[in-house]
Amino acid sequence: MRTMHSTIGLPPLDALAAMISAARLGSFSAAAVELGITHGSVSRRVHAVESWLGASIFERHGRGVRLTPTGEHFARQVELALSRITELAVDLRAARQTASLRLSVLPSFARLWLMPRLAELQGEPMDLAIRVLPEHRIASFDAGEADLAIRYGRGSWPGVDALPLLDERLFAVATPKIAQALHGRDATAVLDQTLLHDTDTRQWRLWCQHAGIAYRPRGGERRFEDYDLVLAAADSGIGVALARWPLAAPALESGHLVRIAGPEFANPDKHYIVTRSGETRSTVRRLAERLVAATQH
């Protein structure tokens, strides 16, 4: 690889610093005090810069110095250059201090809960750059596919550590129009509507169990791959869904969906923070702590 060489030798950085200090303070003596060196050292360093530049930078007046027109232009440009170098160094240090983490998560959870909180989770100023991996499959930690994951279920996955993240409450919801049609009727009337759910019917079966009725949908069923699609289908008015609170909070707070008659109960499934067994990395633990904290407000 070729090595790049400067075509012009630059004066030492300490010489440029002495020049900038003297220019700002208007005195070699004051510059010496600021830099912790002698008056003679400041004078020699300034002289080195003037020799390199081939022009006078300062002219003496009274007990101090002032910049010549050439010196004023040169000093301004040097200050700008040194400022850019400082800013670049700050940016590079910050980049090294920002850890990048891959978070595997179900697409519906990412859209409904994670993304609105992503900036908070990354920190202010940002110290965690979170790469969200929305996927249905279980990411392999051993294969290095993710640093941690958020998974939905009972938390009994082999070979990993699972920390409970988010509990849910379940109750039936629909559009205000459907809710009005069901007003005053008992829970069995819900089964006359199209039941909306993901690929698992267990939650509606539990709802019927808590309501004391048999699970026999008379209005049919519609299944969707992701839970946010279930909510979108309910919002469109094609049927009744089970709200998984707090994931369904925005849909109810907006008034697009409202609660209808029937039981409310704890979801036996919940979201877990999943990491490789015995995970010790401080950045992974930091993100796990922030995820838990984000559920508190």
N, C-alpha and C positions, 0 to 999 in steps of 0.2 A: 504494500500500500504506500502511495506517495505521501510524504510529509509536507505540509504546507508551511512555508516560511514567509515571514513578513518582508515586504520589499523596502520597509523603512523602519529603522530602529526607533522605538518609543522611549521617552524619558521615564524613569522609574515612577511607580505609583506614589511613593512617598514624596517625591518632588512635586508632582501635580497636586497632591493634597496640601503641601506647604503653600503653593501658589494660590489655591482656592481659599485657604484660610486667611492669608494675608490680604487677598482681594476683598474678602467679606468684612474683615476687621479693620482694614486700612492701616495696618501696623505690623511690621515684622516681629516686634516685641510681643504684641498681643497674640500673634499666631504661634510664637514659641511657647507661650504659657498654655495655649489651648492644646497644642500637640505634645507638650511635655518634653521639648527639646530646647537647645540654646538658640539665642538670636543669631549667632554665627551659622548654625546649621540651617536655619530658615533661609538666610541669605545665600548660602552655598547651593541649596536645593533650587531656589528661584533662579539663580544664575545658570544652573544646569539646564533648566527649561528654556531660558532665554537663548542660551547657546544653541540648543537643539532647534529652536524656532527660527533663530537668525534675526530676532527683533526684540526690542525692549518691551517688557510687559508692564513695568512700573516706572514711575518717575517720583522722586522724593519731593515732599513739600512739608515745611515745618518739621514736626517730630514724627511724621508718618509717611505713608506712600499712597499713591493713587494710580489707577490703571491708565495706561496710554490707550488711545483708540484701538490700536491693534490688540493690546492686552485685554481690553474690555470684551471685544468680540471673541478672542480665543478663550478667555475664562468662561464666558457664557456657554460656549460649545462644549468645553471640557465638563462643566457642571451637568449639562444635559446628557452627555455620554455616560458619566459616572452614575447619574440617576437611573438611566436605562439599565446599566449593569446591575445596580442594586435591585431594581424591580424584577429583573430576570432571575436573580438569585433567590428572591423571596418566592417567586412562582415555582421555581424548581424545588425549593425546600418543601413548599406546600404539597407539590405533587408527590414527593417521596413520603410525606406524612399521611397521604390519603390512601387508605387500603381499599383494594378492589375485592368485592365479594359477590359470588354468584348465588342467587336465591331462587331455588326451584319452588314453584307454587302453582296451585290449580288456577286456570284462567279466570274462572268466575270470582274467586277470592281476590285475585290480583286486581280485577276491574272494580269490584264492589268495595273492597276494604283497603287493600295495600296501596294502590296508586295515589289516592287522596292523601296518604300519610307519608309518601316516599321522601319528600323534602325533609320532613321532621326526622325520619329514620336515618337519613344521610348525615345529619348534624348541621349546625350553623356556628362557625364556618364548617363546611363539609369535610369530614374526616373519614367517611365511608362512602365509596362509590359502589352503589348496589346495582348489579346487573340482574334484572328480573327475567327469569326463565319460565314463562307460562307453559305448563305441560301437564298432561293427565298421568303420565307414567311416573313411577318412582325413580328418582335420580339415583345413580350409583355413586356413593361417596368414595368407595374403593377405586373406582375408575376415574376419579377426579372430575366428575361431571358437574358437581355443585359443592358449595361450601356448607350450606345448610338448606333446609326445605321447610315448607309449611304444608302439612298433610292433614287430611280430614278422615276421621275414623275413630277407633277405640284406643289407639295408641299402643297397640301390641305388635309392633313390627320388629322382626328379629335383627340383631346385629347393629342396632342404632339406639341412641338415647332420645326419648320423646318427652318434651316438656309441655304441659297443657298451656294453651294460649288463649282460646276464646270459647266460652260456653254460649250455648244458644237456647232460646225459647221458641217454641213452635205454636202457631195459631193460624187460622184460616183467614185469607184476605181475598178481596175482589175489587173490581171497579165500583165506584159509588152507584152506578146504575144497577149492577147485579145485586149489590148489597141492599138497595131499596126493594128489589123484587123479593129478596129473601127475608126482609124485615118482618118480625113477628112469627116466623115459622121456626120449627125445631131443627135440630142438627141433621135429621134425615133428609131435609130438603136440599142440603148441600150436595148430596149424592145425585140429585137430578141435573146438576151442572157438570160440565166437562172438568174432570180433575186434572190439574197440571202438575207434573213432577218430573224429576230427572229419571235416570234409568232404574232407580230403586223405588219400589212402592212401600217400603217399610214405614216411612213417616206417615203416609196417609192411613196405613193399617193401624198404626199407633193412635192416630187422631180418632179413628172410629172406635178403637178399644176404649179410649178415655171418654168418648161420647156415649158409650154403651150401646153401640149399634154395629151391625155386621158390615164388613167391607164388601159392598156390592154396588159399584158405580153404575147408575142407570143412565147417566148422561154421557158415558164414555170417558176415555182417558187420552191424554197427549203427553208424550215423553220428549224430553230435550236433554242434550248432552251436558249443558252447563246450567248452573242454577240461575245466573243472571238472565239466561234466555227464558227460564220458567217465569221470572218476574216480568220480563218484557211481554211474554204471551198473556199473562194476566192483565197487564196494563192495556193490552189491545182489546180486552173484553171477550176473549174466547173461552174463558173458564175461570175456575177458582184454584188458587195456589195456597201452599202453606208458607207463611212468612217465617224465615229463619232470622229472628232478631238476635244481634243487631245488623246482620247483613242487609236486611230489607228496610232498614231505617230510612234511607233517602226516599224510597218509593212511598212510604207511609207519610213521612213528614211533608212531602210535596202535595199530598192529597190525591195522587193518581190511584193509589190503592187504599182501601179502608178495611178495618177488621170487621168480620162478620161473626155471627153466633157460633158457639162451639167452644171446646176446651182449649186451654193453654197449658203446656207442659214442657219439661226440660228435654232437650234433644239428647238422646244417649250417645250420639256421635259429637265430636268436637274437633276443633283445629288444634294441632300440635306443632311446636317447633321441633324439627327433627335434625339431629346432627350425628356425625360418626361417633361410635361408642368411645367415651373417654376423651372427647374433644377438649383441647387445652389452649387453642389459639385465642389470644385476648381480643382480637378483632371480631371473631365469631361470637364470643361471649358478650361483647359489647352490643352487637346487633340483636342478639337474643334478648338482652335486658331492655333495649329500646322497644322491641316488638311488644314485650309484656307491658311496659310502661304506656305504650300507645293504646292499650285496651282499657286503661283507667280513665280516659277522658274522651 
